[in-house]
Each structure stands twice: as structure tokens, then as C-alpha cells.
Amino acid sequence: MDKKKLKDALDYFENALKNCDLCARDCKIDRYKKQGVCGQSEKAKITNAVLHFGEEPPLVGDGGAGAVFFTGCGMRCLYCQNFGFSQLNVGRVLEDEELADIFLKLQKSGARTLDLVTPEPHLRAIVHALMIAGEKDFSLPVVFNTSSYIHAQTLKHLEGIVDIYLADIRYTDNEIGKRYSLVSDYWDVTKRSLREMYRQVGPFREEKMKGLIVRHLILPNGIGGTEEAMRFVAEELSTSVPVSLMSQYFPVHKALKIEEISRKVNYEEYNEALEILQRYNLKGWYQPLFEKMKGVYAKSIER
């Protein structure tokens, strides 16, 4: 990993935290003095670091993805399965050296990738930890596992640092994003961020362990806007960008009290989404409904 790029990124993120605008919340809070809207200060906070076998197959390999689950998020999804640490701020604060040690331990344990889950609030600490770990021969591909609700300008400073962007398209309508995730401009922000990710790394290629993978969680009643999401990927990015079509939606947190998102996705909805993906000549992975309990995470979608 390029030391100069890491140093330049660290300088940028250290300065940005004084008037934080890293995610699209633009809270402008000095995070050296108080917590941002994400609930975080300048230090990293995590809930767990594990070898995770539930990510897309190329990111897992035989050893698992080295997943670091960070606390805090700029979004407030009413159905978030991880709301305990995304919204209730559960976790433990780490010094940068401790975070670097975790990266190195995951590598030593056989992880195929370093999977940074919801890293947006912690970019200063992450970049510094990568610098420290790099001095001790850290070499795993870095996965930026993101909601995509992050400024393209922020992403520009990760060029040459992030190898793989694992990026959500949650909704394709700003009003829907406001209703279910309490952010007013999700789709506008996400389109810009995805274009920047694609510019940096292109479509994911396993032989290079580099590129963009788009995730799309199917929500009940067509709330996620699958047709527009797949059209955007195919026509504005590339049909070579693999799509992970997820069926795992489960109503938790505040979703249980909202009728239109208070149930799981049914076969008809998921099959319709799969047909849309194939109609746009996209490939990737899908989760057969109910098979996840039998150990099947994802099956390949071929053109």
C-alpha cells in the first residue's frame, strides 16, 4: 500500500474531523470535542472482529472475510438488524495501534480480505491503523463495506487504499430514503458515490481482488426500487459490475410497527427482482429464500 497515499489521506481525515462532513449528513461537528450525528468521536469504536463466512463468496474464500464491525452510522434505518451498534452506540473504543493489531491478527488467522463494515465514521483511525499495520507486513485486500451514503469527495481520498467497494443501493427514491432511513437525499448521494467508486476500481474481478460489487437488499412491497437500481448499474456503470441480490430482510427494530415493512420478502417479490437483474444482463450472486438456514449463502447468477 502506497505510504504517501496513506499519509495524505490521514492528513485529510484528521482535518475533516474538526468540522465533520465525511458522510452525507454533513453534521459539521468537531469530533475531537464531541460526538457527531453518527455518535462517534475521533477514535475507532467496534463491536466485534471475526472471520466472517456470510459475505459474497470471493471475499470469503476458504479462510473467511476478516470482518471488523464498526459502531455508528449516518443513516437511521428503521429496520436495521444491527441497530444495537449502528444506532445505540454499543461497542468498545480502540486506540489506533489496537485497531492495527486486529487487522494483523485477522490476516494471521487466515482471512482472505479485511472487511471494514460501516467504516464511514472511522476513516481517520482506519487509515492510521493501515499505516501502522503496513509497517508489519499487512497485505490483505481492503473491503469498504458501505451503505453508500458518503460523499464522493470523501471517497476520492481513499483511492489507492481501498481495493474492493462492497456498496449498497438501498433505495432509488429520496422520499423513500427519508421515510425509512431518515436521510433526505439517499439516492442522489448514492449515485455520485457509486460513480466515484467505479471510477477508482472498475468492476470487481476476483483474479485481481479489486473492484466494485453492488449489493441490493430486496425490501417488501417494492420499496427498494429494484428496477431503477439495476438500470443504473447496467447503463451508468457497467454490466460487468457484479450485483449481490439479497433476500435476508427481516423486520426488526421499528419496522415491526410499520405495516408495509413489517413482513419478510416473499417468493414473488424476490423472483421478480431476480428477473429484473437478468433482464439487464447483470451477473453476481443471489440468496435462495430460506436456503440460508441450510448453509447456502449465495449462488452465482450467470448472464
C-alpha positions in Angstrom: 0.0 0.0 0.0 1.4 3.4 -1.0 2.7 5.2 2.1 2.3 8.6 0.6 -1.4 8.0 -0.2 -2.0 6.8 3.3 -0.2 9.8 4.8 -2.1 12.2 2.5 -5.4 10.5 3.4 -4.6 10.7 7.1 -3.9 14.4 6.9 -7.2 15.0 5.1 -9.3 12.9 7.5 -7.6 14.4 10.6 -8.5 17.9 9.4 -12.0 16.9 8.3 -13.0 15.7 11.7 -12.7 19.3 13.0 -15.8 20.2 11.0 -17.0 16.8 10.0 -18.5 16.3 6.6 -17.2 12.8 5.8 -20.7 11.2 5.3 -23.6 13.0 3.7 -25.1 14.0 7.0 -22.7 17.0 7.0 -23.1 17.5 10.7 -20.1 19.9 10.8 -19.4 18.8 14.4 -15.8 19.0 15.8 -15.4 15.3 16.6 -12.3 16.0 18.7 -14.6 17.7 21.2 -17.9 16.0 20.9 -19.7 13.1 19.1 -21.0 13.6 15.5 -24.5 12.6 14.4 -23.1 9.1 13.9 -22.4 9.0 17.7 -18.6 8.8 17.2 -15.6 10.8 18.3 -12.2 10.8 16.6 -11.3 7.3 17.8 -12.4 4.0 16.4 -15.2 2.1 18.1 -16.0 -1.5 17.2 -18.4 -4.3 18.4 -16.5 -7.3 17.0 -13.8 -8.6 14.7 -14.3 -12.1 13.4 -13.7 -14.4 10.5 -17.0 -14.0 8.7 -18.3 -16.5 6.2 -21.6 -14.7 5.3 -20.2 -12.3 2.7 -20.0 -12.8 -1.0 -18.1 -16.0 -1.9 -15.0 -14.3 -3.5 -14.5 -12.2 -0.4 -14.6 -15.2 1.9 -12.5 -17.9 0.2 -11.5 -20.7 2.5 -10.5 -18.6 5.4 -13.4 -16.2 5.7 -13.6 -12.4 5.4 -11.8 -10.6 8.3 -14.8 -8.6 9.3 -14.4 -5.6 11.6 -17.8 -4.3 12.7 -17.6 -0.6 13.5 -20.0 1.3 15.7 -22.2 4.1 14.4 -23.8 5.1 11.2 -25.0 8.3 9.5 -28.3 6.6 8.5 -31.1 5.7 10.8 -32.8 2.7 9.1 -36.0 1.8 10.8 -35.4 -1.9 10.1 -31.6 -2.1 10.8 -30.7 -5.6 12.1 -27.6 -4.1 13.7 -29.3 -1.2 15.4 -27.6 -2.0 18.7 -24.3 -0.8 17.4 -25.4 1.3 14.4 -27.8 3.5 16.4 -27.5 2.6 20.1 -23.7 3.0 20.1 -22.8 -0.3 21.6 -19.1 -1.1 21.3 -15.6 -0.5 22.6 -13.3 2.3 21.8 -9.8 1.5 20.5 -6.5 3.3 20.1 -5.2 3.2 16.5 -2.5 0.8 17.5 -5.1 -1.7 18.8 -7.1 -1.5 15.6 -3.9 -2.2 13.6 -3.2 -5.2 15.8 -6.7 -6.5 15.0 -6.1 -6.2 11.3 -2.8 -8.1 11.7 -4.5 -10.8 13.8 -7.2 -11.3 11.2 -4.5 -11.7 8.5 -2.6 -14.2 10.6 -5.9 -16.2 11.2 -6.2 -16.8 7.5 -8.7 -14.1 6.4 -8.9 -13.6 2.7 -9.9 -10.0 3.0 -10.1 -7.2 5.5 -13.9 -6.4 5.6 -14.5 -3.0 7.1 -18.2 -2.9 7.9 -19.8 0.6 8.2 -16.3 2.3 8.2 -17.6 5.8 7.2 -17.3 7.4 10.7 -13.9 5.9 11.4 -11.8 6.8 8.4 -9.1 8.7 10.3 -8.5 5.7 12.6 -8.7 3.2 9.8 -6.2 4.9 7.6 -3.8 5.3 10.6 -4.2 1.7 11.6 -3.5 0.6 8.0 -0.3 2.7 8.1 0.8 1.0 11.3 -0.2 -2.5 10.1 1.6 -1.9 6.8 4.9 -1.5 8.7 4.4 -5.0 9.9 3.7 -6.6 6.5 -0.1 -6.3 6.4 -1.2 -7.2 2.9 -4.9 -8.2 2.8 -7.2 -6.6 0.2 -9.2 -3.9 1.9 -13.0 -4.1 1.5 -15.1 -0.9 2.1 -18.5 -2.3 3.1 -20.7 0.7 2.9 -24.3 2.0 2.8 -23.0 4.3 0.0 -24.3 7.3 2.0 -20.9 9.0 1.8 -19.6 12.0 -0.2 -17.8 11.3 -3.4 -15.2 13.8 -2.2 -14.5 11.7 0.8 -14.1 8.6 -1.4 -11.5 10.4 -3.5 -9.1 10.3 -0.6 -9.4 6.5 -0.4 -8.2 5.9 -4.0 -5.3 3.5 -3.9 -6.2 2.5 -0.3 -9.5 0.6 -0.8 -9.2 -2.4 -3.1 -12.9 -3.5 -3.1 -16.0 -1.4 -2.7 -18.9 -3.5 -1.4 -21.6 -0.9 -1.8 -25.4 -0.8 -1.1 -28.1 0.5 -3.3 -30.8 0.7 -0.6 -33.4 2.9 -2.3 -33.8 4.7 -5.6 -36.2 7.4 -4.4 -35.1 10.2 -2.0 -38.5 10.3 -0.3 -38.4 6.6 0.4 -35.0 7.0 1.9 -36.3 9.8 4.1 -39.2 7.7 5.3 -37.3 4.6 6.2 -33.7 5.7 6.9 -34.3 9.4 7.9 -32.0 10.8 5.3 -33.4 13.2 2.7 -31.0 12.6 -0.3 -30.0 9.0 -0.2 -30.4 8.2 -3.9 -28.7 11.5 -5.1 -25.7 10.8 -2.8 -25.5 7.2 -3.7 -25.4 7.7 -7.4 -22.5 10.1 -7.0 -20.6 7.8 -4.6 -21.1 4.8 -6.8 -19.8 6.6 -9.9 -16.7 7.6 -7.9 -16.1 4.0 -6.6 -16.4 2.7 -10.2 -14.0 5.3 -11.5 -11.4 4.2 -8.9 -11.6 0.4 -9.2 -13.9 -0.6 -12.1 -16.0 -3.8 -11.8 -14.9 -6.5 -9.4 -12.5 -9.1 -10.7 -11.6 -12.0 -8.4 -8.3 -12.7 -10.1 -7.2 -9.2 -9.1 -9.2 -9.0 -5.9 -10.2 -5.5 -6.8 -13.3 -3.6 -8.0 -16.9 -2.6 -7.2 -19.6 -5.0 -6.1 -23.1 -3.6 -5.7 -25.4 -5.0 -3.0 -29.2 -4.6 -3.2 -31.4 -5.7 -0.3 -34.9 -6.7 -1.6 -37.5 -5.0 0.6 -41.2 -5.8 0.9 -43.7 -4.1 -1.5 -41.0 -2.9 -4.0 -39.7 -0.3 -1.6 -36.1 -0.6 -2.7 -36.7 0.3 -6.3 -35.0 -2.7 -7.9 -35.8 -1.8 -11.5 -34.2 1.6 -11.2 -31.3 0.2 -9.2 -30.4 -2.4 -11.9 -30.9 0.1 -14.7 -28.4 2.5 -13.0 -25.8 -0.3 -12.6 -26.2 -1.6 -16.2 -26.5 1.7 -18.0 -24.5 4.2 -15.9 -21.8 1.9 -14.5 -21.3 -1.3 -16.4 -23.0 -4.7 -16.9 -19.6 -6.1 -15.7 -20.3 -4.9 -12.2 -21.5 -7.9 -10.2 -24.7 -7.5 -8.1 -25.4 -9.3 -4.9 -29.2 -9.6 -4.7 -30.1 -10.2 -1.0 -33.2 -11.9 0.3 -32.4 -11.6 4.0 -34.7 -8.8 5.0 -36.3 -9.4 8.4 -38.5 -6.9 10.2 -36.8 -5.8 13.5 -36.4 -2.6 15.5 -39.1 0.0 14.5 -40.1 -1.9 11.3 -42.4 -4.2 13.3 -44.8 -1.2 13.8 -44.8 -0.1 10.1 -47.2 -2.2 8.1 -45.5 -2.0 4.7 -42.1 -3.3 6.0 -43.4 -5.5 8.9 -43.0 -8.8 7.0 -40.3 -10.7 5.2 -39.9 -10.7 1.4 -42.0 -13.3 -0.4 -41.1 -15.6 -3.3 -42.9 -13.5 -5.9 -41.1 -10.3 -4.9 -37.7 -11.9 -4.8 -38.2 -13.8 -8.1 -39.3 -10.5 -9.7 -36.2 -8.8 -8.6 -34.1 -11.7 -9.9 -35.8 -11.4 -13.3 -35.1 -7.7 -13.4 -31.4 -8.3 -12.7 -31.2 -10.9 -15.5 -33.2 -8.6 -17.9 -30.4 -6.0 -17.5 -27.8 -8.6 -18.4 -26.2 -8.4 -15.0 -24.4 -11.2 -13.1 -23.5 -11.7 -9.5 -24.9 -13.7 -6.6 -28.4 -14.4 -5.1 -29.7 -15.8 -1.9 -32.3 -18.5 -2.4 -35.1 -17.9 0.0 -34.9 -20.0 3.2 -31.8 -21.9 1.9 -29.5 -19.7 4.0 -30.6 -21.7 7.1 -29.1 -24.8 5.3 -25.7 -23.2 4.8 -26.3 -21.7 1.3 -25.2 -18.1 1.3 -25.2 -17.2 -2.4 -25.5 -18.9 -5.8 -24.0 -17.4 -8.9 -26.1 -15.5 -11.4 -24.7 -16.0 -14.9 -25.6 -14.0 -18.0 
